Each structure stands twice: as C-alpha cells, then as structure tokens.
Amino acid sequence: MSAAGIEEATSGGLRRLVGVAPGLGIGKINNGGDAMSKSLARVVEALRAGEVDAQAIEMQYESRTSAQAAEAAGCGLDQIVKSILFQGESGRLYLFLTAGGNQVDPARASALAGEALGRADGRTVRDVTGFAIGGVAPVGHLTPIPVWMDPRLMAFPQVWAAAGTPRHIFAIAPQALHRLTGANLAPLTQEPSVTG
C-alpha cells in the first residue's frame, strides 16, 4: 500500500481508494501525490471522527447525478444517497438525505422544517456546507444544519454518498450514516405516481 492509495479496476474505469480505513492517512493521496482537496479532507475527517470504517473512492469521471454515481459504484439507484438542500424563508438551510430514485416532496420538507422552503442557491450551499452542488456530502459541513433521512435508505446493507467532490463517493451502512449525521428518519419523499 503506497501513499498514492490503492487502485482497483471497475466497470466504471480505474478508481483510487482514498484513506479512511485504519492505516491510511490523509496526506498526499490523489493522482500521483496531489494534496487532498479541503472538501474531501473534511469528509474523511468526519468519517474518522465518527469511527466509521469507510473509504472515499475517486472515480474516473464526475458523477453529478444519482444514475452516474450508481453506475460508477456498481450499486442500485436507491443505494445512492442524494444530499438535497433547501433554504427556508428565514435563510436557514435544511438537508434532506434521500434514496437516489426518490424525490423530496417540498410540502413534506417544509412541514418537517417548520417553514416554507425553496431550493438553495449554489453560493449559499458552498458558504454553509463548504461543498459545491454535485459533491455535497452528508457529513463534514462547515456549519451544522438540520438533517432528515429517507427511511428507504435503511433497507440496504450499504449505501453510497458524495464525499465532498463530484468525483468522490464513499460506502457506508445506513445505520452508521444515520448515527453520524444525527438525521431524523421521516417520510419526506413524493409518492410514486400511478399511471395506467
């Protein structure tokens, strides 16, 4: 095992494992020794501090959609954790973690938050969480924010979430994610539409 990480071949291309597991450090680990991004480092540190044995995986290509992330991770769409941020009329941000195939129901989200919500703009997301849209992790935010979690995620032995950049994801047991984020489990998604 070198400081450059561990490489493994996958159907989505070559991926580099980034150190969170015991014995792997934060140092220079990306693409031939480049320093780890601050966003990725915060996620790695949050996982370590939460005593979660996980590894952030660098993918060959960005995965800004759930479908792209699922393909790269080799998992089902609903095993992808989407980090959806809404902003209240008060200016406060609220984070909703949902299964990749589900959509957050704005009315349910507003009821949970206790105020009317709208989509947060990219600058506010970056200022509050430290992450750019497309790489928002469920952990490692600059500012603590309220979090809710889709119960659908609890149906899997393992789920995958963004690790602070559009090119990094990590696998985690949903129970560990729930514990680490302090999320409230709540029905927060739209009901599937029935066509016929």
C-alpha positions in Angstrom: 0.0 0.0 0.0 1.5 3.3 -1.0 0.8 6.9 -0.1 -0.8 7.2 -3.6 -3.6 4.9 -2.5 -4.9 1.6 -3.7 -6.2 1.2 -7.2 -8.8 -1.3 -8.3 -10.3 -1.9 -11.7 -14.0 -1.5 -12.1 -16.5 -1.4 -14.9 -16.6 2.4 -14.5 -12.9 2.8 -15.0 -9.9 2.9 -12.7 -10.7 4.2 -9.2 -8.3 5.2 -6.5 -9.2 4.5 -2.9 -8.7 7.4 -0.5 -7.6 6.7 3.0 -10.1 6.5 5.7 -9.6 2.9 6.7 -7.2 2.1 9.6 -3.6 2.6 8.5 -4.4 5.0 5.6 -3.7 8.7 6.3 -5.0 11.9 4.9 -1.6 13.1 3.4 -0.9 13.2 -0.3 -3.0 10.6 -1.9 -4.7 11.8 -5.1 -3.4 11.2 -8.6 0.2 10.7 -8.0 0.6 12.7 -4.8 -1.5 15.8 -5.2 -2.8 17.1 -1.9 -6.3 16.1 -1.0 -9.0 18.8 -1.5 -10.2 20.6 1.6 -13.8 19.3 0.9 -12.7 15.7 0.7 -10.4 16.0 3.7 -13.4 17.3 5.8 -15.4 14.2 4.8 -12.6 11.9 5.6 -12.0 13.5 9.0 -15.8 13.4 9.8 -15.9 9.7 9.0 -12.7 9.1 11.1 -14.0 11.1 14.0 -17.3 9.2 13.8 -15.3 5.9 13.9 -16.8 4.9 10.6 -14.5 2.4 8.7 -15.1 3.7 5.2 -13.1 4.7 2.1 -13.7 7.6 -0.2 -13.3 6.4 -3.8 -12.1 8.6 -6.6 -14.0 7.8 -9.8 -12.6 8.3 -13.3 -15.4 10.7 -14.2 -17.6 13.1 -12.2 -20.9 11.8 -11.0 -23.2 14.7 -10.6 -26.4 12.5 -10.9 -27.6 9.6 -8.9 -27.6 7.4 -12.0 -24.0 8.3 -12.8 -23.0 7.6 -9.2 -24.9 4.2 -9.1 -23.1 3.1 -12.4 -19.7 4.1 -11.0 -20.3 2.4 -7.6 -21.9 -0.7 -9.2 -25.0 -0.4 -7.0 -28.7 0.1 -7.3 -30.1 3.6 -7.9 -31.8 3.7 -4.5 -28.5 2.9 -2.8 -27.2 6.3 -3.7 -27.7 8.9 -1.0 -28.8 12.3 -2.5 -28.0 15.3 -0.4 -30.7 17.8 -1.2 -30.5 21.2 0.4 -33.5 23.5 0.8 -33.4 27.1 2.1 -36.1 28.4 4.4 -37.6 31.9 4.3 -35.5 32.5 7.4 -32.4 31.9 5.3 -31.5 28.7 7.2 -30.5 25.6 5.2 -32.0 22.2 5.7 -30.5 18.9 4.4 -32.7 16.0 3.2 -30.9 12.7 2.5 -32.9 10.6 0.1 -32.6 7.4 -1.9 -31.3 8.0 -5.5 -34.6 7.2 -7.2 -36.8 9.2 -4.8 -37.7 12.9 -5.0 -38.0 15.1 -1.9 -41.6 16.3 -1.6 -41.4 20.1 -1.0 -44.6 20.2 1.1 -43.4 17.4 3.4 -39.9 19.0 3.6 -41.5 22.4 4.6 -43.7 20.7 7.2 -40.6 19.0 8.7 -38.6 22.2 8.7 -41.4 24.3 10.1 -41.2 26.9 7.4 -41.7 27.3 3.7 -38.7 26.0 1.8 -37.2 26.6 -1.7 -34.1 25.3 -3.4 -30.8 26.8 -2.0 -28.6 28.6 -4.5 -25.1 27.3 -5.2 -23.3 30.1 -3.4 -25.3 29.6 -0.2 -24.7 25.9 -0.3 -20.9 26.4 -0.7 -20.8 29.1 2.1 -22.8 27.0 4.6 -21.6 23.4 3.8 -18.2 24.1 2.2 -19.3 21.9 -0.8 -20.2 22.6 -4.3 -23.5 21.3 -5.7 -22.9 17.9 -7.1 -20.5 17.0 -4.4 -22.4 17.8 -1.2 -21.6 15.2 1.4 -24.0 14.2 4.2 -21.1 14.9 6.7 -18.3 17.4 7.1 -20.2 20.6 6.7 -18.7 23.9 7.8 -21.9 24.8 9.7 -24.2 22.3 11.4 -27.6 22.1 9.7 -30.8 20.1 10.5 -30.9 16.8 8.6 -33.7 14.4 7.7 -33.2 11.0 6.1 -35.4 9.0 3.8 -36.4 5.6 5.5 -35.9 3.9 2.1 -32.1 4.1 2.6 -32.4 1.9 5.7 -33.5 -1.0 3.5 -29.9 -1.7 2.3 -26.9 -3.1 3.9 -24.8 -0.4 2.3 -25.4 3.0 0.6 -23.1 5.4 -1.3 -22.8 9.1 -0.7 -20.9 12.0 -2.2 -17.6 12.6 -0.4 -17.2 16.3 -0.9 -16.4 16.4 -4.7 -18.2 15.3 -7.8 -15.5 12.7 -8.3 -15.5 11.1 -4.8 -18.1 8.8 -3.1 -18.0 6.6 -0.1 -19.9 3.5 1.0 -21.4 3.3 4.5 -24.0 1.2 6.3 -27.2 3.4 6.5 -27.4 2.8 10.3 -23.9 4.4 10.6 -24.9 7.3 8.3 -28.0 7.8 10.4 -25.9 7.9 13.6 -23.2 10.1 12.2 -25.5 12.7 10.7 -27.9 12.7 13.6 -30.6 12.7 11.0 -34.3 12.4 11.8 -35.9 9.5 9.9 -39.1 10.8 8.3 -41.3 10.2 5.2 -40.1 13.1 3.1 -40.4 11.9 -0.5 -43.1 12.3 -3.1 -45.4 9.4 -3.5 -44.8 7.4 -6.7 -47.2 8.4 -9.4 -49.6 5.8 -10.7 -50.1 5.7 -14.4 -52.2 3.4 -16.3 
